[in-house]
């Protein structure tokens, strides 16, 4: 719930496109892939959606009057993957 007591919904949309694959048969179900580096996320893997929603949550502030907000998930994919890569390089 928001501070005003209104429930809101944030939907991340992963549309296929150039250099972007959304699994529908070849990869595991729930997998989204960024080409050409072949970086991928499985949306069914524990914690993945939570990390994406945490990264995308500030988008709710950009349109405070919209109850159901749909945003492109790919920029948040990059943020989550790039953050994970930085964390791995420090271990």
N, CA, C and O atoms as a CHARMM CRD file, in Angstrom:
* protein
*
  364
    1    1 UNK  N      0.83500  -1.18900   0.00000 PROA 1      0.00000
    2    1 UNK  CA     0.00000   0.00000   0.00000 PROA 1      0.00000
    3    1 UNK  C      0.87300   1.24300   0.00000 PROA 1      0.00000
    4    1 UNK  O      1.96000   1.26700   0.57600 PROA 1      0.00000
    5    2 UNK  N      0.37700   2.25100  -0.64700 PROA 2      0.00000
    6    2 UNK  CA     1.10500   3.51500  -0.65200 PROA 2      0.00000
    7    2 UNK  C      0.81000   4.27400   0.63100 PROA 2      0.00000
    8    2 UNK  O     -0.00900   3.83800   1.44000 PROA 2      0.00000
    9    3 UNK  N      1.46400   5.39200   0.81600 PROA 3      0.00000
   10    3 UNK  CA     1.28200   6.18000   2.02800 PROA 3      0.00000
   11    3 UNK  C     -0.15800   6.66200   2.16800 PROA 3      0.00000
   12    3 UNK  O     -0.62300   6.88100   3.28600 PROA 3      0.00000
   13    4 UNK  N     -0.86900   6.83100   1.06000 PROA 4      0.00000
   14    4 UNK  CA    -2.24600   7.30700   1.08500 PROA 4      0.00000
   15    4 UNK  C     -3.23800   6.16700   1.30500 PROA 4      0.00000
   16    4 UNK  O     -4.44500   6.41000   1.30700 PROA 4      0.00000
   17    5 UNK  N     -2.76900   4.92400   1.49100 PROA 5      0.00000
   18    5 UNK  CA    -3.65100   3.79300   1.71500 PROA 5      0.00000
   19    5 UNK  C     -4.25200   3.21800   0.44200 PROA 5      0.00000
   20    5 UNK  O     -5.20800   2.44600   0.50900 PROA 5      0.00000
   21    6 UNK  N     -3.71300   3.57900  -0.71000 PROA 6      0.00000
   22    6 UNK  CA    -4.22000   3.08900  -1.98900 PROA 6      0.00000
   23    6 UNK  C     -3.28800   2.00000  -2.50100 PROA 6      0.00000
   24    6 UNK  O     -2.07500   2.19200  -2.58000 PROA 6      0.00000
   25    7 UNK  N     -3.86600   0.85700  -2.84700 PROA 7      0.00000
   26    7 UNK  CA    -3.04500  -0.20800  -3.41000 PROA 7      0.00000
   27    7 UNK  C     -2.70200   0.12400  -4.85400 PROA 7      0.00000
   28    7 UNK  O     -3.52800   0.64300  -5.60500 PROA 7      0.00000
   29    8 UNK  N     -1.45700  -0.19000  -5.22700 PROA 8      0.00000
   30    8 UNK  CA    -0.99600   0.06100  -6.59700 PROA 8      0.00000
   31    8 UNK  C     -0.35500  -1.19600  -7.13500 PROA 8      0.00000
   32    8 UNK  O      0.08200  -2.06200  -6.37700 PROA 8      0.00000
   33    9 UNK  N     -0.30100  -1.29000  -8.45000 PROA 9      0.00000
   34    9 UNK  CA     0.27100  -2.45800  -9.11200 PROA 9      0.00000
   35    9 UNK  C      1.32800  -1.99700 -10.10300 PROA 9      0.00000
   36    9 UNK  O      1.08300  -1.10800 -10.91800 PROA 9      0.00000
   37   10 UNK  N      2.50700  -2.61100 -10.02600 PROA 10     0.00000
   38   10 UNK  CA     3.59500  -2.32600 -10.95400 PROA 10     0.00000
   39   10 UNK  C      3.84500  -3.57900 -11.77300 PROA 10     0.00000
   40   10 UNK  O      4.20900  -4.61900 -11.22300 PROA 10     0.00000
   41   11 UNK  N      3.65400  -3.49000 -13.08000 PROA 11     0.00000
   42   11 UNK  CA     3.87600  -4.63100 -13.97200 PROA 11     0.00000
   43   11 UNK  C      5.09200  -4.36000 -14.84600 PROA 11     0.00000
   44   11 UNK  O      5.18100  -3.32900 -15.51200 PROA 11     0.00000
   45   12 UNK  N      6.02900  -5.31000 -14.82900 PROA 12     0.00000
   46   12 UNK  CA     7.21200  -5.22400 -15.67900 PROA 12     0.00000
   47   12 UNK  C      6.93800  -6.05100 -16.92600 PROA 12     0.00000
   48   12 UNK  O      6.61200  -7.23500 -16.83600 PROA 12     0.00000
   49   13 UNK  N      7.07200  -5.42600 -18.08400 PROA 13     0.00000
   50   13 UNK  CA     6.78100  -6.10000 -19.35100 PROA 13     0.00000
   51   13 UNK  C      8.09300  -6.38700 -20.07200 PROA 13     0.00000
   52   13 UNK  O      8.88400  -5.48100 -20.33000 PROA 13     0.00000
   53   14 UNK  N      8.31100  -7.65800 -20.39400 PROA 14     0.00000
   54   14 UNK  CA     9.48100  -8.07400 -21.15400 PROA 14     0.00000
   55   14 UNK  C      9.00400  -8.49100 -22.54000 PROA 14     0.00000
   56   14 UNK  O      8.56500  -9.62300 -22.74200 PROA 14     0.00000
   57   15 UNK  N      9.09600  -7.57200 -23.48400 PROA 15     0.00000
   58   15 UNK  CA     8.67800  -7.86000 -24.86100 PROA 15     0.00000
   59   15 UNK  C      9.89000  -8.32500 -25.65600 PROA 15     0.00000
   60   15 UNK  O     10.98400  -7.78300 -25.49900 PROA 15     0.00000
   61   16 UNK  N      9.69600  -9.33900 -26.51900 PROA 16     0.00000
   62   16 UNK  CA    10.81100  -9.74600 -27.37500 PROA 16     0.00000
   63   16 UNK  C     11.12600  -8.63200 -28.36800 PROA 16     0.00000
   64   16 UNK  O     10.25400  -7.84000 -28.72600 PROA 16     0.00000
   65   17 UNK  N     12.34900  -8.58100 -28.79800 PROA 17     0.00000
   66   17 UNK  CA    12.76300  -7.57200 -29.75500 PROA 17     0.00000
   67   17 UNK  C     14.18500  -7.82700 -30.19400 PROA 17     0.00000
   68   17 UNK  O     14.76200  -8.86600 -29.87100 PROA 17     0.00000
   69   18 UNK  N     14.76000  -6.88300 -30.93100 PROA 18     0.00000
   70   18 UNK  CA    16.15400  -7.04200 -31.34500 PROA 18     0.00000
   71   18 UNK  C     17.04500  -7.21700 -30.11100 PROA 18     0.00000
   72   18 UNK  O     17.00200  -6.41000 -29.18200 PROA 18     0.00000
   73   19 UNK  N     17.82500  -8.24800 -30.11600 PROA 19     0.00000
   74   19 UNK  CA    18.74300  -8.54300 -29.01100 PROA 19     0.00000
   75   19 UNK  C     18.04800  -8.86900 -27.69200 PROA 19     0.00000
   76   19 UNK  O     18.66000  -8.77200 -26.62800 PROA 19     0.00000
   77   20 UNK  N     16.76400  -9.25700 -27.75800 PROA 20     0.00000
   78   20 UNK  CA    16.01500  -9.60300 -26.54800 PROA 20     0.00000
   79   20 UNK  C     15.14200 -10.81500 -26.83100 PROA 20     0.00000
   80   20 UNK  O     14.36100 -10.82800 -27.78300 PROA 20     0.00000
   81   21 UNK  N     15.28600 -11.83000 -25.99100 PROA 21     0.00000
   82   21 UNK  CA    14.51500 -13.05500 -26.16700 PROA 21     0.00000
   83   21 UNK  C     13.68300 -13.29900 -24.90900 PROA 21     0.00000
   84   21 UNK  O     14.16800 -13.17100 -23.78500 PROA 21     0.00000
   85   22 UNK  N     12.42800 -13.65000 -25.13000 PROA 22     0.00000
   86   22 UNK  CA    11.55200 -14.06200 -24.05100 PROA 22     0.00000
   87   22 UNK  C     11.23500 -15.52700 -24.30900 PROA 22     0.00000
   88   22 UNK  O     10.68500 -15.87300 -25.35500 PROA 22     0.00000
   89   23 UNK  N     11.57900 -16.38400 -23.36300 PROA 23     0.00000
   90   23 UNK  CA    11.42300 -17.82300 -23.54700 PROA 23     0.00000
   91   23 UNK  C      9.98100 -18.19200 -23.83300 PROA 23     0.00000
   92   23 UNK  O      9.05000 -17.72500 -23.17700 PROA 23     0.00000
   93   24 UNK  N      9.82600 -19.05300 -24.84400 PROA 24     0.00000
   94   24 UNK  CA     8.52900 -19.67300 -25.02600 PROA 24     0.00000
   95   24 UNK  C      8.68600 -21.12100 -25.45600 PROA 24     0.00000
   96   24 UNK  O      7.69700 -21.83000 -25.64200 PROA 24     0.00000
   97   25 UNK  N      9.94400 -21.56700 -25.61700 PROA 25     0.00000
   98   25 UNK  CA    10.14600 -22.99600 -25.86300 PROA 25     0.00000
   99   25 UNK  C     11.61500 -23.41700 -25.73400 PROA 25     0.00000
  100   25 UNK  O     11.90000 -24.40100 -25.05200 PROA 25     0.00000
  101   26 UNK  N     12.53200 -22.72400 -26.35200 PROA 26     0.00000
  102   26 UNK  CA    13.92500 -23.16800 -26.39800 PROA 26     0.00000
  103   26 UNK  C     14.60200 -23.10200 -25.02700 PROA 26     0.00000
  104   26 UNK  O     15.28500 -24.04300 -24.62200 PROA 26     0.00000
  105   27 UNK  N     14.41300 -21.99600 -24.32200 PROA 27     0.00000
  106   27 UNK  CA    15.00300 -21.81600 -22.99800 PROA 27     0.00000
  107   27 UNK  C     14.02000 -22.29200 -21.93600 PROA 27     0.00000
  108   27 UNK  O     12.86100 -22.57600 -22.23800 PROA 27     0.00000
  109   28 UNK  N     14.48800 -22.37900 -20.68400 PROA 28     0.00000
  110   28 UNK  CA    13.60700 -22.72600 -19.57000 PROA 28     0.00000
  111   28 UNK  C     12.46100 -21.72600 -19.49500 PROA 28     0.00000
  112   28 UNK  O     12.62700 -20.55600 -19.83700 PROA 28     0.00000
  113   29 UNK  N     11.30100 -22.18800 -19.04800 PROA 29     0.00000
  114   29 UNK  CA    10.15800 -21.30300 -18.85900 PROA 29     0.00000
  115   29 UNK  C     10.55100 -20.17000 -17.91200 PROA 29     0.00000
  116   29 UNK  O     11.25000 -20.39000 -16.92300 PROA 29     0.00000
  117   30 UNK  N     10.10000 -18.97600 -18.22000 PROA 30     0.00000
  118   30 UNK  CA    10.38000 -17.82800 -17.37200 PROA 30     0.00000
  119   30 UNK  C     11.71100 -17.16100 -17.60900 PROA 30     0.00000
  120   30 UNK  O     12.10800 -16.28300 -16.84300 PROA 30     0.00000
  121   31 UNK  N     12.41300 -17.56000 -18.66100 PROA 31     0.00000
  122   31 UNK  CA    13.73600 -16.99900 -18.92300 PROA 31     0.00000
  123   31 UNK  C     13.64600 -15.83700 -19.91100 PROA 31     0.00000
  124   31 UNK  O     12.95600 -15.91900 -20.92700 PROA 31     0.00000
  125   32 UNK  N     14.35200 -14.76400 -19.59600 PROA 32     0.00000
  126   32 UNK  CA    14.51100 -13.64200 -20.51000 PROA 32     0.00000
  127   32 UNK  C     16.00900 -13.49600 -20.76900 PROA 32     0.00000
  128   32 UNK  O     16.81800 -13.60200 -19.84700 PROA 32     0.00000
  129   33 UNK  N     16.37600 -13.25100 -22.03600 PROA 33     0.00000
  130   33 UNK  CA    17.78300 -13.25700 -22.43900 PROA 33     0.00000
  131   33 UNK  C     18.11100 -11.96900 -23.16900 PROA 33     0.00000
  132   33 UNK  O     17.35500 -11.52200 -24.03200 PROA 33     0.00000
  133   34 UNK  N     19.24700 -11.37400 -22.81700 PROA 34     0.00000
  134   34 UNK  CA    19.76500 -10.19600 -23.51600 PROA 34     0.00000
  135   34 UNK  C     20.90700 -10.66600 -24.41100 PROA 34     0.00000
  136   34 UNK  O     21.86800 -11.27400 -23.93900 PROA 34     0.00000
  137   35 UNK  N     20.79500 -10.38200 -25.69100 PROA 35     0.00000
  138   35 UNK  CA    21.85600 -10.70600 -26.64200 PROA 35     0.00000
  139   35 UNK  C     22.60800  -9.42200 -26.94800 PROA 35     0.00000
  140   35 UNK  O     22.02100  -8.36300 -26.72600 PROA 35     0.00000
  141   36 UNK  N     23.79900  -9.40200 -27.41500 PROA 36     0.00000
  142   36 UNK  CA    24.64100 -10.51600 -27.82700 PROA 36     0.00000
  143   36 UNK  C     25.46000 -11.12200 -26.69300 PROA 36     0.00000
  144   36 UNK  O     26.17100 -12.10100 -26.92100 PROA 36     0.00000
  145   37 UNK  N     25.38700 -10.57300 -25.46600 PROA 37     0.00000
  146   37 UNK  CA    26.22300 -11.11800 -24.38200 PROA 37     0.00000
  147   37 UNK  C     25.62300 -12.36300 -23.72700 PROA 37     0.00000
  148   37 UNK  O     26.24500 -12.96800 -22.85400 PROA 37     0.00000
  149   38 UNK  N     24.42400 -12.74000 -24.14600 PROA 38     0.00000
  150   38 UNK  CA    23.72900 -13.95400 -23.67200 PROA 38     0.00000
  151   38 UNK  C     23.50400 -13.95100 -22.16300 PROA 38     0.00000
  152   38 UNK  O     23.48500 -15.00300 -21.52500 PROA 38     0.00000
  153   39 UNK  N     23.33800 -12.78000 -21.61600 PROA 39     0.00000
  154   39 UNK  CA    23.00500 -12.65600 -20.20600 PROA 39     0.00000
  155   39 UNK  C     21.52700 -12.98500 -20.04400 PROA 39     0.00000
  156   39 UNK  O     20.69700 -12.57200 -20.85300 PROA 39     0.00000
  157   40 UNK  N     21.20600 -13.73200 -18.99200 PROA 40     0.00000
  158   40 UNK  CA    19.82200 -14.14200 -18.82700 PROA 40     0.00000
  159   40 UNK  C     19.39400 -14.09900 -17.36500 PROA 40     0.00000
  160   40 UNK  O     20.21200 -14.13700 -16.44600 PROA 40     0.00000
  161   41 UNK  N     18.07700 -14.01800 -17.19000 PROA 41     0.00000
  162   41 UNK  CA    17.45600 -14.13000 -15.87900 PROA 41     0.00000
  163   41 UNK  C     16.29500 -15.09800 -16.00900 PROA 41     0.00000
  164   41 UNK  O     15.58200 -15.09600 -17.01200 PROA 41     0.00000
  165   42 UNK  N     16.10800 -15.92400 -14.99000 PROA 42     0.00000
  166   42 UNK  CA    14.92400 -16.77700 -14.94800 PROA 42     0.00000
  167   42 UNK  C     13.98400 -16.15300 -13.92300 PROA 42     0.00000
  168   42 UNK  O     14.31600 -16.05800 -12.74200 PROA 42     0.00000
  169   43 UNK  N     12.81600 -15.73100 -14.38100 PROA 43     0.00000
  170   43 UNK  CA    11.87100 -15.03300 -13.51800 PROA 43     0.00000
  171   43 UNK  C     11.26400 -15.94700 -12.45200 PROA 43     0.00000
  172   43 UNK  O     10.66000 -15.46900 -11.49200 PROA 43     0.00000
  173   44 UNK  N     11.42300 -17.25800 -12.62100 PROA 44     0.00000
  174   44 UNK  CA    10.93000 -18.20900 -11.62200 PROA 44     0.00000
  175   44 UNK  C     11.96400 -18.51000 -10.54400 PROA 44     0.00000
  176   44 UNK  O     11.64700 -19.15700  -9.54600 PROA 44     0.00000
  177   45 UNK  N     13.17600 -18.05500 -10.73300 PROA 45     0.00000
  178   45 UNK  CA    14.23300 -18.30700  -9.75100 PROA 45     0.00000
  179   45 UNK  C     13.99300 -17.44100  -8.51000 PROA 45     0.00000
  180   45 UNK  O     13.71400 -16.24800  -8.63200 PROA 45     0.00000
  181   46 UNK  N     14.10100 -18.03400  -7.32300 PROA 46     0.00000
  182   46 UNK  CA    13.82700 -17.26800  -6.10000 PROA 46     0.00000
  183   46 UNK  C     14.64300 -15.97200  -6.02300 PROA 46     0.00000
  184   46 UNK  O     15.85300 -15.96400  -6.25100 PROA 46     0.00000
  185   47 UNK  N     13.95400 -14.89000  -5.70100 PROA 47     0.00000
  186   47 UNK  CA    14.60900 -13.60100  -5.51900 PROA 47     0.00000
  187   47 UNK  C     14.71000 -12.74600  -6.76500 PROA 47     0.00000
  188   47 UNK  O     14.93200 -11.54000  -6.65500 PROA 47     0.00000
  189   48 UNK  N     14.55500 -13.32100  -7.94300 PROA 48     0.00000
  190   48 UNK  CA    14.73200 -12.55500  -9.18700 PROA 48     0.00000
  191   48 UNK  C     13.68700 -11.45600  -9.32500 PROA 48     0.00000
  192   48 UNK  O     14.03000 -10.30100  -9.57700 PROA 48     0.00000
  193   49 UNK  N     12.43000 -11.80200  -9.16300 PROA 49     0.00000
  194   49 UNK  CA    11.36600 -10.81000  -9.32100 PROA 49     0.00000
  195   49 UNK  C     11.46900  -9.74600  -8.23000 PROA 49     0.00000
  196   49 UNK  O     11.21900  -8.56800  -8.48900 PROA 49     0.00000
  197   50 UNK  N     11.83300 -10.15200  -7.01800 PROA 50     0.00000
  198   50 UNK  CA    11.99700  -9.18300  -5.93000 PROA 50     0.00000
  199   50 UNK  C     13.05800  -8.14300  -6.29200 PROA 50     0.00000
  200   50 UNK  O     12.85300  -6.94700  -6.08400 PROA 50     0.00000
  201   51 UNK  N     14.20000  -8.60000  -6.83800 PROA 51     0.00000
  202   51 UNK  CA    15.27000  -7.66800  -7.24100 PROA 51     0.00000
  203   51 UNK  C     14.78700  -6.74400  -8.35800 PROA 51     0.00000
  204   51 UNK  O     15.10900  -5.55500  -8.35800 PROA 51     0.00000
  205   52 UNK  N     14.02100  -7.27600  -9.30600 PROA 52     0.00000
  206   52 UNK  CA    13.49000  -6.44600 -10.39500 PROA 52     0.00000
  207   52 UNK  C     12.50700  -5.41200  -9.86100 PROA 52     0.00000
  208   52 UNK  O     12.56200  -4.24600 -10.25100 PROA 52     0.00000
  209   53 UNK  N     11.61200  -5.82900  -8.97600 PROA 53     0.00000
  210   53 UNK  CA    10.63700  -4.88800  -8.41400 PROA 53     0.00000
  211   53 UNK  C     11.31800  -3.81900  -7.55900 PROA 53     0.00000
  212   53 UNK  O     10.92500  -2.65300  -7.59300 PROA 53     0.00000
  213   54 UNK  N     12.33300  -4.21100  -6.79600 PROA 54     0.00000
  214   54 UNK  CA    13.07100  -3.21900  -6.00700 PROA 54     0.00000
  215   54 UNK  C     13.72500  -2.18400  -6.91500 PROA 54     0.00000
  216   54 UNK  O     13.72900  -0.99300  -6.60200 PROA 54     0.00000
  217   55 UNK  N     14.27900  -2.63900  -8.04200 PROA 55     0.00000
  218   55 UNK  CA    14.91700  -1.71400  -8.98900 PROA 55     0.00000
  219   55 UNK  C     13.89500  -0.80700  -9.65700 PROA 55     0.00000
  220   55 UNK  O     14.17900   0.36000  -9.92700 PROA 55     0.00000
  221   56 UNK  N     12.69900  -1.34300  -9.92800 PROA 56     0.00000
  222   56 UNK  CA    11.68700  -0.59100 -10.67200 PROA 56     0.00000
  223   56 UNK  C     10.76400   0.24300  -9.78700 PROA 56     0.00000
  224   56 UNK  O     10.05700   1.11100 -10.29700 PROA 56     0.00000
  225   57 UNK  N     10.75200   0.00600  -8.49100 PROA 57     0.00000
  226   57 UNK  CA     9.82300   0.69700  -7.59000 PROA 57     0.00000
  227   57 UNK  C      9.83200   2.22700  -7.73000 PROA 57     0.00000
  228   57 UNK  O      8.76500   2.83500  -7.64300 PROA 57     0.00000
  229   58 UNK  N     10.97900   2.87000  -7.94200 PROA 58     0.00000
  230   58 UNK  CA    10.94800   4.32900  -8.10900 PROA 58     0.00000
  231   58 UNK  C     10.09400   4.78800  -9.30300 PROA 58     0.00000
  232   58 UNK  O      9.69700   5.95300  -9.34900 PROA 58     0.00000
  233   59 UNK  N      9.80900   3.92000 -10.24900 PROA 59     0.00000
  234   59 UNK  CA     8.94900   4.28200 -11.38400 PROA 59     0.00000
  235   59 UNK  C      7.54800   4.64200 -10.90600 PROA 59     0.00000
  236   59 UNK  O      6.85700   5.42200 -11.56200 PROA 59     0.00000
  237   60 UNK  N      7.11900   4.09000  -9.77700 PROA 60     0.00000
  238   60 UNK  CA     5.80100   4.42300  -9.23600 PROA 60     0.00000
  239   60 UNK  C      5.71500   5.90200  -8.87100 PROA 60     0.00000
  240   60 UNK  O      4.64700   6.50800  -8.96800 PROA 60     0.00000
  241   61 UNK  N      6.83400   6.48000  -8.45400 PROA 61     0.00000
  242   61 UNK  CA     6.84900   7.89000  -8.07500 PROA 61     0.00000
  243   61 UNK  C      6.69600   8.81900  -9.27100 PROA 61     0.00000
  244   61 UNK  O      6.27700   9.96500  -9.11300 PROA 61     0.00000
  245   62 UNK  N      7.03200   8.33700 -10.46600 PROA 62     0.00000
  246   62 UNK  CA     6.94600   9.19500 -11.65400 PROA 62     0.00000
  247   62 UNK  C      5.50400   9.42200 -12.10000 PROA 62     0.00000
  248   62 UNK  O      5.20700  10.40600 -12.77700 PROA 62     0.00000
  249   63 UNK  N      4.61200   8.51000 -11.72100 PROA 63     0.00000
  250   63 UNK  CA     3.19100   8.64300 -12.07700 PROA 63     0.00000
  251   63 UNK  C      2.33900   8.28500 -10.86100 PROA 63     0.00000
  252   63 UNK  O      1.70800   7.22900 -10.83700 PROA 63     0.00000
  253   64 UNK  N      2.31700   9.15200  -9.86100 PROA 64     0.00000
  254   64 UNK  CA     1.65700   8.81200  -8.59600 PROA 64     0.00000
  255   64 UNK  C      0.14800   8.59900  -8.69100 PROA 64     0.00000
  256   64 UNK  O     -0.43000   7.96500  -7.80900 PROA 64     0.00000
  257   65 UNK  N     -0.50200   9.10400  -9.72500 PROA 65     0.00000
  258   65 UNK  CA    -1.95800   8.95500  -9.82400 PROA 65     0.00000
  259   65 UNK  C     -2.37700   7.68600 -10.57500 PROA 65     0.00000
  260   65 UNK  O     -3.56400   7.36400 -10.62500 PROA 65     0.00000
  261   66 UNK  N     -1.42000   6.96800 -11.15500 PROA 66     0.00000
  262   66 UNK  CA    -1.73700   5.75400 -11.91100 PROA 66     0.00000
  263   66 UNK  C     -1.75600   4.57400 -10.95200 PROA 66     0.00000
  264   66 UNK  O     -0.76300   4.29000 -10.28200 PROA 66     0.00000
  265   67 UNK  N     -2.90000   3.88300 -10.89200 PROA 67     0.00000
  266   67 UNK  CA    -3.02700   2.74800  -9.97300 PROA 67     0.00000
  267   67 UNK  C     -2.32900   1.50300 -10.51100 PROA 67     0.00000
  268   67 UNK  O     -1.67800   0.78900  -9.74800 PROA 67     0.00000
  269   68 UNK  N     -2.45000   1.22600 -11.81800 PROA 68     0.00000
  270   68 UNK  CA    -1.82000   0.06400 -12.45300 PROA 68     0.00000
  271   68 UNK  C     -0.80300   0.57200 -13.46800 PROA 68     0.00000
  272   68 UNK  O     -1.17100   1.01800 -14.55500 PROA 68     0.00000
  273   69 UNK  N      0.45500   0.50300 -13.11600 PROA 69     0.00000
  274   69 UNK  CA     1.51700   1.03800 -13.96200 PROA 69     0.00000
  275   69 UNK  C      2.26800  -0.09600 -14.64300 PROA 69     0.00000
  276   69 UNK  O      2.76200  -1.00900 -13.98200 PROA 69     0.00000
  277   70 UNK  N      2.35200  -0.03200 -15.96900 PROA 70     0.00000
  278   70 UNK  CA     3.12800  -0.98300 -16.76500 PROA 70     0.00000
  279   70 UNK  C      4.36400  -0.28200 -17.27900 PROA 70     0.00000
  280   70 UNK  O      4.28200   0.80600 -17.84800 PROA 70     0.00000
  281   71 UNK  N      5.52200  -0.91400 -17.07400 PROA 71     0.00000
  282   71 UNK  CA     6.77500  -0.33700 -17.55100 PROA 71     0.00000
  283   71 UNK  C      7.59000  -1.39800 -18.27400 PROA 71     0.00000
  284   71 UNK  O      7.41900  -2.59500 -18.04300 PROA 71     0.00000
  285   72 UNK  N      8.46600  -0.95300 -19.13800 PROA 72     0.00000
  286   72 UNK  CA     9.38500  -1.83900 -19.84300 PROA 72     0.00000
  287   72 UNK  C     10.33200  -2.46100 -18.81100 PROA 72     0.00000
  288   72 UNK  O     10.99000  -1.74200 -18.05900 PROA 72     0.00000
  289   73 UNK  N     10.40000  -3.78200 -18.77500 PROA 73     0.00000
  290   73 UNK  CA    11.24400  -4.46100 -17.80100 PROA 73     0.00000
  291   73 UNK  C     12.71200  -4.52200 -18.16000 PROA 73     0.00000
  292   73 UNK  O     13.55200  -4.75700 -17.29200 PROA 73     0.00000
  293   74 UNK  N     13.03700  -4.31100 -19.44100 PROA 74     0.00000
  294   74 UNK  CA    14.42800  -4.48000 -19.87800 PROA 74     0.00000
  295   74 UNK  C     15.43200  -3.54900 -19.20000 PROA 74     0.00000
  296   74 UNK  O     16.52700  -4.00500 -18.87000 PROA 74     0.00000
  297   75 UNK  N     15.12000  -2.26800 -18.97500 PROA 75     0.00000
  298   75 UNK  CA    16.10600  -1.42900 -18.25900 PROA 75     0.00000
  299   75 UNK  C     16.39600  -1.95000 -16.85000 PROA 75     0.00000
  300   75 UNK  O     17.51700  -1.82100 -16.35800 PROA 75     0.00000
  301   76 UNK  N     15.39200  -2.53500 -16.20400 PROA 76     0.00000
  302   76 UNK  CA    15.57700  -3.06800 -14.85500 PROA 76     0.00000
  303   76 UNK  C     16.31600  -4.40100 -14.90800 PROA 76     0.00000
  304   76 UNK  O     17.05100  -4.74100 -13.98100 PROA 76     0.00000
  305   77 UNK  N     16.12600  -5.15100 -15.98100 PROA 77     0.00000
  306   77 UNK  CA    16.92100  -6.35600 -16.22900 PROA 77     0.00000
  307   77 UNK  C     18.39400  -5.96700 -16.20400 PROA 77     0.00000
  308   77 UNK  O     19.19600  -6.59200 -15.51000 PROA 77     0.00000
  309   78 UNK  N     18.74400  -4.93200 -16.96300 PROA 78     0.00000
  310   78 UNK  CA    20.13800  -4.47800 -17.03900 PROA 78     0.00000
  311   78 UNK  C     20.64800  -4.05200 -15.66600 PROA 78     0.00000
  312   78 UNK  O     21.77300  -4.38400 -15.29200 PROA 78     0.00000
  313   79 UNK  N     19.84100  -3.33000 -14.92500 PROA 79     0.00000
  314   79 UNK  CA    20.25800  -2.86800 -13.60100 PROA 79     0.00000
  315   79 UNK  C     20.52100  -4.04800 -12.65800 PROA 79     0.00000
  316   79 UNK  O     21.52500  -4.05900 -11.94600 PROA 79     0.00000
  317   80 UNK  N     19.62900  -5.03000 -12.65200 PROA 80     0.00000
  318   80 UNK  CA    19.77600  -6.19000 -11.77000 PROA 80     0.00000
  319   80 UNK  C     20.98200  -7.02900 -12.17300 PROA 80     0.00000
  320   80 UNK  O     21.77800  -7.42500 -11.32300 PROA 80     0.00000
  321   81 UNK  N     21.11700  -7.30100 -13.46900 PROA 81     0.00000
  322   81 UNK  CA    22.22800  -8.13300 -13.95000 PROA 81     0.00000
  323   81 UNK  C     23.56000  -7.43300 -13.73900 PROA 81     0.00000
  324   81 UNK  O     24.51700  -8.04800 -13.26600 PROA 81     0.00000
  325   82 UNK  N     23.63100  -6.15800 -14.08300 PROA 82     0.00000
  326   82 UNK  CA    24.88900  -5.42400 -13.93600 PROA 82     0.00000
  327   82 UNK  C     25.28000  -5.30400 -12.46300 PROA 82     0.00000
  328   82 UNK  O     26.46400  -5.38700 -12.13200 PROA 82     0.00000
  329   83 UNK  N     24.30800  -5.11200 -11.57900 PROA 83     0.00000
  330   83 UNK  CA    24.57900  -5.04500 -10.14500 PROA 83     0.00000
  331   83 UNK  C     25.09800  -6.40100  -9.64600 PROA 83     0.00000
  332   83 UNK  O     26.03900  -6.45000  -8.85300 PROA 83     0.00000
  333   84 UNK  N     24.49300  -7.48800 -10.10400 PROA 84     0.00000
  334   84 UNK  CA    24.92500  -8.83400  -9.70400 PROA 84     0.00000
  335   84 UNK  C     26.34800  -9.10300 -10.19000 PROA 84     0.00000
  336   84 UNK  O     27.14700  -9.70800  -9.47600 PROA 84     0.00000
  337   85 UNK  N     26.66300  -8.65100 -11.40900 PROA 85     0.00000
  338   85 UNK  CA    28.01200  -8.85400 -11.94800 PROA 85     0.00000
  339   85 UNK  C     29.05300  -8.09200 -11.14000 PROA 85     0.00000
  340   85 UNK  O     30.15400  -8.59700 -10.92000 PROA 85     0.00000
  341   86 UNK  N     28.72000  -6.89200 -10.70000 PROA 86     0.00000
  342   86 UNK  CA    29.63300  -6.09600  -9.86500 PROA 86     0.00000
  343   86 UNK  C     29.83400  -6.79400  -8.53000 PROA 86     0.00000
  344   86 UNK  O     30.95900  -6.89000  -8.03900 PROA 86     0.00000
  345   87 UNK  N     28.73800  -7.28500  -7.93800 PROA 87     0.00000
  346   87 UNK  CA    28.83300  -7.96400  -6.64600 PROA 87     0.00000
  347   87 UNK  C     29.68700  -9.21600  -6.75300 PROA 87     0.00000
  348   87 UNK  O     30.48300  -9.49600  -5.85700 PROA 87     0.00000
  349   88 UNK  N     29.53500  -9.97700  -7.83700 PROA 88     0.00000
  350   88 UNK  CA    30.32500 -11.19400  -8.03300 PROA 88     0.00000
  351   88 UNK  C     31.80400 -10.88400  -8.20700 PROA 88     0.00000
  352   88 UNK  O     32.65700 -11.64500  -7.74900 PROA 88     0.00000
  353   89 UNK  N     32.11500  -9.76800  -8.86700 PROA 89     0.00000
  354   89 UNK  CA    33.51200  -9.43300  -9.09400 PROA 89     0.00000
  355   89 UNK  C     34.20900  -8.99200  -7.80800 PROA 89     0.00000
  356   89 UNK  O     35.43900  -8.99000  -7.74100 PROA 89     0.00000
  357   90 UNK  N     33.44100  -8.62300  -6.79700 PROA 90     0.00000
  358   90 UNK  CA    34.01200  -8.21000  -5.51500 PROA 90     0.00000
  359   90 UNK  C     34.12800  -9.36600  -4.52100 PROA 90     0.00000
  360   90 UNK  O     34.60500  -9.17300  -3.40300 PROA 90     0.00000
  361   91 UNK  N     33.70100 -10.55300  -4.91600 PROA 91     0.00000
  362   91 UNK  CA    33.80100 -11.69200  -3.99000 PROA 91     0.00000
  363   91 UNK  C     34.95400 -12.58500  -4.32000 PROA 91     0.00000
  364   91 UNK  O     35.17600 -13.58500  -3.63700 PROA 91     0.00000
